[in-house]
C-alpha cells in the first residue's frame, strides 16, 4: 500500500483539478462533485495497487531472473 498512496495522491489531485476544478473554484460544488473528487483518488490507487501486485507476482523466469535454487548455489 505504501508505494500506491503517493501515486493516488498526485494523480487524484491532477484529475480533480482538471475535472472538477471549475465547480470547486466557483463554489458550486455539491455532494455529487465531492463524490467524483473522491473517486479521482480511488481509481488511481486501485490501478497502482493492481500494477504493483501484478509485478510482484511475475514468475522469476518471466522477469529474466534466475530461479531461487540457482541463486542459493552461487552464494556459497
MIDOSE-1310 file (N, C-alpha, C; in nm, 2 decimals, decimal comma, always signed):
residues 76
xxxx	+0,08/-0,12/+0,00/+0,00/+0,00/+0,00/+0,09/+0,13/+0,00; +0,20/+0,12/+0,06/+0,29/+0,23/+0,07/+0,33/+0,30/-0,06; +0,37/+0,22/-0,17/+0,40/+0,29/-0,29/+0,28/+0,34/-0,37; +0,16/+0,29/-0,34/+0,04/+0,33/-0,42/-0,02/+0,46/-0,37
xxxx	+0,00/+0,49/-0,24/-0,07/+0,61/-0,19/-0,01/+0,74/-0,25; +0,12/+0,76/-0,27/+0,17/+0,88/-0,33/+0,12/+0,89/-0,48; +0,11/+0,78/-0,55/+0,06/+0,79/-0,69/-0,08/+0,83/-0,69; -0,16/+0,78/-0,60/-0,30/+0,81/-0,60/-0,32/+0,96/-0,56
xxxx	-0,24/+1,01/-0,47/-0,25/+1,15/-0,42/-0,22/+1,24/-0,54; -0,11/+1,22/-0,61/-0,07/+1,31/-0,72/-0,17/+1,30/-0,83; -0,20/+1,18/-0,88/-0,30/+1,17/-0,99/-0,44/+1,21/-0,95; -0,48/+1,19/-0,83/-0,61/+1,23/-0,78/-0,62/+1,38/-0,78
xxxx	-0,52/+1,45/-0,74/-0,52/+1,60/-0,74/-0,53/+1,65/-0,88; -0,45/+1,60/-0,97/-0,45/+1,64/-1,11/-0,58/+1,62/-1,17; -0,64/+1,50/-1,15/-0,77/+1,47/-1,21/-0,88/+1,56/-1,15; -0,87/+1,58/-1,02/-0,98/+1,67/-0,96/-0,97/+1,81/-1,01
xxxx	-0,85/+1,86/-1,02/-0,83/+2,00/-1,08/-0,88/+2,01/-1,22; -0,85/+1,91/-1,30/-0,90/+1,91/-1,44/-1,05/+1,89/-1,45; -1,10/+1,80/-1,38/-1,24/+1,76/-1,40/-1,34/+1,85/-1,31; -1,31/+1,87/-1,19/-1,40/+1,94/-1,10/-1,34/+2,08/-1,05
xxxx	-1,23/+2,12/-1,10/-1,17/+2,24/-1,06/-1,26/+2,37/-1,07; -1,33/+2,38/-1,18/-1,41/+2,50/-1,20/-1,53/+2,50/-1,10; -1,59/+2,39/-1,08/-1,70/+2,39/-0,98/-1,65/+2,42/-0,84; -1,54/+2,37/-0,81/-1,49/+2,39/-0,67/-1,45/+2,54/-0,66
xxxx	-1,38/+2,59/-0,76/-1,33/+2,73/-0,75/-1,45/+2,83/-0,75; -1,56/+2,80/-0,82/-1,67/+2,89/-0,82/-1,77/+2,87/-0,70; -1,74/+2,77/-0,62/-1,83/+2,74/-0,50/-1,95/+2,67/-0,54; -1,96/+2,61/-0,65/-2,08/+2,54/-0,70/-2,07/+2,38/-0,68
xxxx	-1,98/+2,34/-0,59/-1,95/+2,20/-0,57/-2,05/+2,15/-0,47; -2,14/+2,06/-0,51/-2,23/+1,99/-0,42/-2,18/+1,85/-0,39; -2,26/+1,77/-0,32/-2,21/+1,64/-0,28/-2,17/+1,55/-0,40; -2,24/+1,56/-0,52/-2,20/+1,48/-0,63/-2,06/+1,51/-0,68
xxxx	-2,03/+1,64/-0,67/-1,89/+1,68/-0,71/-1,79/+1,62/-0,62; -1,82/+1,62/-0,49/-1,72/+1,57/-0,39/-1,71/+1,41/-0,40; -1,82/+1,35/-0,44/-1,81/+1,20/-0,47/-1,72/+1,18/-0,58; -1,73/+1,26/-0,69/-1,64/+1,24/-0,81/-1,49/+1,27/-0,77
xxxx	-1,47/+1,37/-0,68/-1,34/+1,40/-0,64/-1,28/+1,28/-0,56; -1,36/+1,22/-0,47/-1,32/+1,10/-0,40/-1,28/+0,99/-0,50; -1,36/+0,97/-0,60/-1,33/+0,86/-0,70/-1,20/+0,90/-0,78; -1,17/+1,02/-0,79/-1,05/+1,06/-0,86/-0,93/+1,01/-0,79
xxxx	-0,94/+0,99/-0,66/-0,83/+0,93/-0,58/-0,84/+0,78/-0,57; -0,96/+0,72/-0,57/-0,97/+0,58/-0,55/-0,93/+0,51/-0,68; -0,96/+0,56/-0,79/-0,93/+0,49/-0,92/-0,78/+0,48/-0,94; -0,70/+0,58/-0,93/-0,55/+0,57/-0,94/-0,49/+0,48/-0,83
xxxx	-0,55/+0,48/-0,71/-0,50/+0,39/-0,61/-0,52/+0,24/-0,65; -0,64/+0,21/-0,70/-0,66/+0,08/-0,75/-0,57/+0,04/-0,86; -0,55/+0,12/-0,96/-0,47/+0,09/-1,07/-0,32/+0,07/-1,03; -0,27/+0,16/-0,94/-0,14/+0,15/-0,89/-0,12/+0,02/-0,81
xxxx	-0,22/-0,02/-0,73/-0,22/-0,14/-0,65/-0,21/-0,26/-0,74; -0,30/-0,26/-0,84/-0,30/-0,37/-0,93/-0,17/-0,39/-1,01; -0,11/-0,28/-1,05/+0,02/-0,28/-1,12/+0,13/-0,33/-1,03; +0,13/-0,29/-0,90/+0,23/-0,33/-0,81/+0,22/-0,48/-0,78
xxxx	+0,09/-0,52/-0,75/+0,07/-0,67/-0,72/+0,10/-0,75/-0,85; +0,07/-0,71/-0,96/+0,10/-0,78/-1,09/+0,25/-0,80/-1,11; +0,32/-0,69/-1,08/+0,47/-0,70/-1,10/+0,53/-0,79/-0,99; +0,47/-0,79/-0,87/+0,53/-0,87/-0,77/+0,50/-1,02/-0,79
xxxx	+0,40/-1,05/-0,87/+0,36/-1,19/-0,89/+0,42/-1,25/-1,02; +0,50/-1,17/-1,09/+0,56/-1,22/-1,21/+0,66/-1,34/-1,18; +0,64/-1,45/-1,24/+0,74/-1,56/-1,21/+0,88/-1,51/-1,24; +0,97/-1,56/-1,16/+1,11/-1,52/-1,17/+1,17/-1,54/-1,31
xxxx	+1,12/-1,65/-1,38/+1,18/-1,68/-1,51/+1,12/-1,58/-1,62; +1,00/-1,53/-1,60/+0,95/-1,43/-1,69/+1,01/-1,30/-1,68; +1,06/-1,27/-1,56/+1,13/-1,14/-1,53/+1,27/-1,15/-1,57; +1,32/-1,26/-1,62/+1,46/-1,28/-1,66/+1,55/-1,30/-1,54
xxxx	+1,50/-1,34/-1,43/+1,58/-1,36/-1,31/+1,61/-1,51/-1,30; +1,72/-1,55/-1,24/+1,75/-1,69/-1,21/+1,65/-1,74/-1,11; +1,63/-1,87/-1,12/+1,54/-1,94/-1,02/+1,61/-1,93/-0,88; +1,53/-1,93/-0,78/+1,58/-1,92/-0,64/+1,68/-2,02/-0,61
xxxx	+1,67/-2,14/-0,66/+1,77/-2,25/-0,63/+1,90/-2,21/-0,69; +1,91/-2,15/-0,81/+2,03/-2,11/-0,87/+2,10/-2,00/-0,79; +2,03/-1,91/-0,73/+2,10/-1,80/-0,66/+2,15/-1,86/-0,53; +2,09/-1,96/-0,47/+2,14/-2,02/-0,34/+2,28/-2,09/-0,37
xxxx	+2,29/-2,15/-0,49/+2,42/-2,22/-0,52/+2,53/-2,12/-0,54; +2,50/-2,00/-0,59/+2,61/-1,90/-0,62/+2,65/-1,83/-0,50; +2,57/-1,83/-0,39/+2,61/-1,75/-0,27/+2,71/-1,83/-0,18; +2,72/-1,96/-0,20/+2,81/-2,04/-0,12/+2,95/-2,02/-0,15
